[in-house]
Amino acid sequence: MKEFHFVKSSHSASSGECVEVATNVIGTVAVRDSKRPDGPVIRVAAGAWTAALVGVKATDG
């Protein structure tokens, strides 16, 4: 398995409820729950992640 280097989202809640994202593996974005670092990891293509962020930002009011 590739080693991911996770960082917390800049939009993390002060209560610690947040996601961590790793972008150090070319072409892949990995996402996990910061409260469960040994839990499951979702891996998506970098282009799919970018499209999802664009969609979220377009609806952020």
C-alpha positions as CSV (number, residue, x, y, z in Angstrom):
1,M,0.0,0.0,0.0
2,K,1.2,3.5,-0.8
3,E,2.0,5.7,2.2
4,F,-0.2,8.7,2.4
5,H,0.8,11.8,4.3
6,F,-2.4,13.3,5.7
7,V,-3.1,16.9,6.7
8,K,-6.2,18.3,8.4
9,S,-8.6,20.3,6.4
10,S,-8.3,24.1,6.7
11,H,-12.0,24.1,7.5
12,S,-11.7,21.7,10.5
13,A,-13.9,22.3,13.4
14,S,-12.3,23.3,16.7
15,S,-14.0,20.3,18.3
16,G,-11.7,18.0,16.3
17,E,-14.4,16.7,14.0
18,C,-12.8,16.9,10.6
19,V,-11.4,15.1,7.7
20,E,-7.8,14.7,6.7
21,V,-6.6,14.7,3.1
22,A,-3.5,13.3,1.5
23,T,-2.3,14.5,-1.9
24,N,1.2,13.2,-1.9
25,V,0.6,10.2,-4.2
26,I,0.4,11.4,-7.8
27,G,-3.1,11.2,-9.4
28,T,-4.7,10.1,-6.1
29,V,-6.4,11.9,-3.2
30,A,-7.0,10.0,0.0
31,V,-9.5,11.1,2.7
32,R,-10.0,9.8,6.2
33,D,-11.7,10.7,9.4
34,S,-9.2,12.5,11.8
35,K,-10.8,10.7,14.8
36,R,-10.1,7.3,13.2
37,P,-6.6,7.5,11.8
38,D,-6.4,3.7,11.6
39,G,-9.9,3.5,10.1
40,P,-10.9,3.3,6.5
41,V,-9.4,5.5,3.8
42,I,-11.3,6.7,0.7
43,R,-9.1,7.0,-2.4
44,V,-10.3,8.9,-5.4
45,A,-8.7,10.1,-8.6
46,A,-7.3,13.6,-8.3
47,G,-9.6,14.9,-11.1
48,A,-12.7,13.5,-9.4
49,W,-11.7,15.2,-6.1
50,T,-11.1,18.5,-7.9
51,A,-14.6,18.2,-9.6
52,A,-16.2,17.5,-6.2
53,L,-14.6,20.6,-4.6
54,V,-15.7,22.8,-7.5
55,G,-19.2,21.5,-7.0
56,V,-19.2,22.2,-3.3
57,K,-17.7,25.7,-3.7
58,A,-20.3,26.5,-6.4
59,T,-23.1,25.8,-3.9
60,D,-21.5,27.4,-0.8
61,G,-23.6,30.3,0.0
